Amino acid sequence: MVKKLPKIILAILIFLLAWWAIAAISDSPLFPTPWTTFKALWKILKSPTSWGHIGASTYRVVVGTAIGSVFGAILGLSTKYSSFMATAVKVVIYPLLQSVPTICWALIFVLWFGLSDTTPILAIASAVAPFFMINIWEGLKELDSNLVEMASVYTKSRSRILGKVIMPMLYPYIFAATRSSMMVAWKVVILGEIFGSASGMGYMLSIAYGSYRIEQVFAWTLAFAIILIIFDYGIFKYIDRKFIRKWKPQEA
Amino acid sequence: METSGSVILEVKNISHSFENLKVLEKISFEVHGSEVVCILGPSGCGKTTLLRIIAGLISGAQGSVKINGLETINESTNWQDIGVVFQEPRLLPWRDAFDNVTLPFELAGKKPSEADSRLAKKALEMVNLSDFESSYPYQLSGGMRQRVSLARALVTNPRILLMDEPLTGLDVSTREELQEEIIRIWRERKMSLLWVTHDPEEAVFMADRVIVLSKRPTNIKTVFPIDLPRPRSRSSEGFLNTEKTLRQLLS
């Protein structure tokens, strides 16, 4: 990371320069310069209400992903234990969740639950559940049946073998699913909040959009991107290194 | 070695088929307390299947298996009575050596106590891995991994160890080193060993008695006692002659 720092800074500088150049050439109020955007971003970050909205979105992302993960994981695991569930999940539930656009779910949930936390949370849950199903199937396919046999020397309890042997084998897969889910969840939450909520970053975006404050639209977008990067590179990379890679040979 | 003590393992009339293919046909034998019995057979003869039936890992066999007087066929064994070492170490890669050795306690549904931790430390000491308690499997060599797996099998102080070609994947020098160490551990612990192998030399080095199996449908061709004094020297005339006899019996 430290070694890459000069490259990262250079990339950011080039990006800002390109942005500034386009803004200068277009010379339009519809394309604010980096400077105007950063001023707007600074204003947003200074205001406690903004943090309330950022917090609301984060809360929905975390809760929605949690619900989606439990739902997806249970359905994914059930395919190992019941042939009926294997067919039901693989042929009906998974394709259904996978193919229906998230915006359709969001619309349905707005009709059912109105402007509330529930709408974006459920939209996220239904968008991320397939990630967990598919990753758990991948994990189950790779499952080392020799380890399961070894464990059954000491117990015939399926739940203990699940807890001590099978689930830990699946953790890297669940982790990978969580990581990609979070990225999707952040995108879904903005969408869900734009027309299904009275708070959150998506709501603030739609207000800025509605009042033609384009520099605020840019600023919120930028804030959103920064949060996403912090989540992915900060939190997930850290967990990955600390817990998942600990028992695997480190790649250089 | 006298076959002193009571019968630890009693196998009676074991038959088993996979679909229509008869694999084992009426196999009966006994293993006594602190006795080393090798099951020697050509590859594919079903000796691993036999061991798995005894370990309670395969159900659907006919006959009777008693470990320590308890009927275990098609049922769960008493987890403390047996330890199994497989051909592969079968360690959980996300646990270090110590946590792999305490796994049997956790699988049996108890939180490892102080005493259990001491047993685990002792088992690792016994296989000469005291300095590697917190190493992960990927950091260990093949021979060391198999030692951890041996420690895991020893940790419950089992009455009998079931060994399924445990040294087959290792190079010759590691194999001979481990054979000697297992004999040393066996002398300290006085448990019984039931050891499946296809290697006559290994059988001569380890066993008090060798059960030679025939090809399918497998049954017992002969039971061959080995009276060579321990420690056994691989180059002694008695050793080489016995090995030759076993080789002939096998073919």
Interface residues (C-beta under 8 A of the other chain):
Chain A: N146 L147 E149 M150 A151 S152 V153 Y154 T155 K156 S157 R160 I161 K164 V165 P168 Y171 K246 W247 K248 P249
Chain B: A55 G56 L57 S76 T77 W79 I82 G83 V84 F86 E88 R90 L92 P93 W94 R95 D96 L103 P104 E106 L107 A108 G109 Y136 P137 Y138
